[in-house]
Amino acid sequence: MSTAAIIPAAGLGVRLGGEAPKAFREVGGESLLVHAVRGLRAATAADLICFVIAVPPGSEDVVLKLLEPYVGTATLQVVAGGTERTDSVRAALDLVPTEGIDCILVHDAARSFVPVAVIERVVAAVRSGAPAVVPVVPVTDTIKRVDPVGKVVDTPDRSALVAVQTPQGFEPSLLRRAHAAEGLGATDDAMLCERLGVTVQTVEGSEDAFKVTRPRDLILAESILAERRSS
């Protein structure tokens, strides 16, 4: 069996700034989206045979030409994304084949430098029977829960907290069922599965799988890329 990858890349990236949508911002002369696709392709154990990319409406043809050199023998489809992340994933999910796929990855283009080992851990966990899998890293900051006016309510035990990354992996029928339900307010696809009562499994993530969100994150991304190119 094989894996399909969905990349929601329709966000504008307001916090990152600049004129181009976030996924089109460049690191080392190439867009975050190109780095994300190349990284997924490098995970050979995942056996990726299909990419579906959700992009800002009107950019479909440009992105198709941009990414074709990087997908190898996998099929590539590009679709207009929606206003919310869940809208984009749902639009892409409609194009994923229903046969021959035993794992669907949903990966943020902004997490362009996730190590191959993390990708392969996620896929292996799905193929071992976990219906929903997320890579995570420990929370190192002290976290406070606050009320609507900013007063501290309590301080959760951070030993029981993790930060969630992508790619997140899913058994295909579960992901389709999760997106057929109400997706309002969901910040990731695992949350949709949780709402169905499905247990989400975690695997070890990586600091390199951080999300490019603000301008200074581009500096870190450049540093990681330079380190990898020199090794």
N, C-alpha and C positions, 0 to 999 in steps of 0.2 A: 504493500500500500504506500501511498504518497501523501505529501503535505502541500497545502495551499497557503499562501500568505496574503493577507489583506493589510494594506497600509493606508490609513486615513491621513491624508495630507492636504486637506482643504482649508485648514486654519490660517488666519491672516497673521498671527503672531504679533499682536499689538504690543505686548510687553518687550518683545525683542527689538522692535523699531525697524526702520528701513522701509524702502518702498516695495520690495518683493515679499510675497508670502513666505512664511517661515521655512517651509520645506525647500524653497528655492534659494535660500541664503547659502553662500559658499563657505567652505572650509577647505583650505589647501587647493583652491581653484576648482572645486567641484561642489555641487549642491548637497545639502544634507540628505535629500531624497536619493541621490545616486549612491552616497555612502551607505545608506540604509539598505538599499537593494543589494549592493555588492556584499555587505556583511551577511545578509541572509543567504545569499548564494554560496558563501564560503562554508556554510554549515552543511557539508556534504551528507552527513548521516541523517539529516532531516529529509532528504530526497524531495526537495521542492520542485514541483512540476507546474505550478500556477501562481502568478502574481496578479492581484487586482488592486489598482491604486485609485483612491478617491481624491480628486484634485479640485481646485477652484473652478467653477463653471467657466467654460470658454478656453481653458488651457489644455483640454484633453489631447488634441493632436500634437501640441508642442511636447507634452510629457511623454507621449507614446514614442516619438522620435528620439527624445533624450535618453530613455531607458532601454530601448531595444538592444543596444550593444552590451548591456550588462546582465541580461536575464538568461543568457546561454540558450539551452534547449527548452527552457520553461516557456509556457504561454504567458502572454502579457495582455491585460485588458485595463483600460483607463476609463473611469466613469466620473461624472460630475458629482462632487460631494454635496452635503447639505449644510444647513445652518449649524447644527449641533454634531458633535462627534458621533453619537449613535446613529444619526441620519446618514452620515458618510459610510459607516461600517455596514449598515443595513443595505445601502445601495450597492456596495461592493459585494456583499454576501450573496445577493441575487445572481451574481455572475460566476460564482464558484461552482464548478461541476458537482453534481450530486453523486457521481459514481467514481470509484477509484481513489477517493480521498479519505484517509482515516484520521487526519489532524488538520485543523485550521489554526494558523497563527494570526493574531492581530497585533501589529507592531507600529509604534509611533515613529514617524519619519524623524522626529526630533531626538530620538534615542539612537543616533546613527552609528555609534561605536560600541554597541553591545558585543561582547566577546562571543566567538563561535561556541565555546563550551556552554554558555548560558542558553543559547538557542537549542543546542542539542539536548541539554538537560530537560528543557520544557517538552520537547517532542518525545523524548524517551519516557517521560512520566505519563503523558497522554497515552502512548502506545502500551504502557504497562497497566492501564486501566483507570487512571484518574480522568474524570470527564472534564475537569477544568483545572488549569495549572497556571500559577503566576510566579515569576521570579521576584525575590525580595531581598532587601538588605536591612540590617538592624538600624533602628533609630538611635542616633547618638545624642541628639539634643534632648533637653528636658521639655516635655510637652505639657501645656496648660490648656484646659478647657475653659472657655469664657462664655459669659452671657451676652445678649444683644448689645449691652452698653459697655462691654469690655472688661467687666469685673470677673476675676478668676473664680471659677466654680469648683474645680478640683485639679489634681495633678495625677494623671494616669501613670501606672507603673510601666516605664518604657521597656522593661524586659519582655513584656507581652506585646509590644508594638513593632511593626515592620513597615518599611516603605516599599511600595509595590512598583515594579517596573514592567517593561514589555521586552520581547514578545510574550503575550499570553496565549496559551494553547488550549484548544477545545475539541471535544468530540463533535463532529459536524452537526449531528441532529440536535444536540443540546444547544449549540450556538444559534441555530435557526429558531429553535423554540424560545430561547431567551429573547431574541430580537422580535419575535412575533408578539411578545407581551409588551406591556407599557414600559418604555425606556426613559421616562421623564426623570431628570435629575441624576442619571447615572453618569459617573465620571470614568468608568471603565467597563469592559464587557464582563469581567468577573462579577461585578456588582449585580448585573442582570441575572447571572446564574444563581447568585446567593438568594435573590428574591424568589427564585423557584424552589428554594430549599435544598439546592445542590451544594455539597461540600466542595470547597475550592482547596486544592493542594498547593503548597508552596515548595519551591526549589531555590537553591542558592543563586542570588543575582550577582551583580558586580558594580563597583563604583564607576567603572567606565560606561555603564549603561545609563548615565545621568541624562536628564532631559534638558536640551538647549531651550532656555526660556527667556533669559535676559542677555544683554550685550556681553557681559563679562563671561558668560558661558561659552561664547565663541572662542575666547582666549584659551580656555581649558580644552576645548575641542581641538584647536590647532596644536596644542601641546601633546595631546594624546596621539594625534595623527603623525606628528613629527617623530615621536618616540617609536611608533610602529614602523614607520618608513625606514628608520635607522637601524632597526633590529634585524 
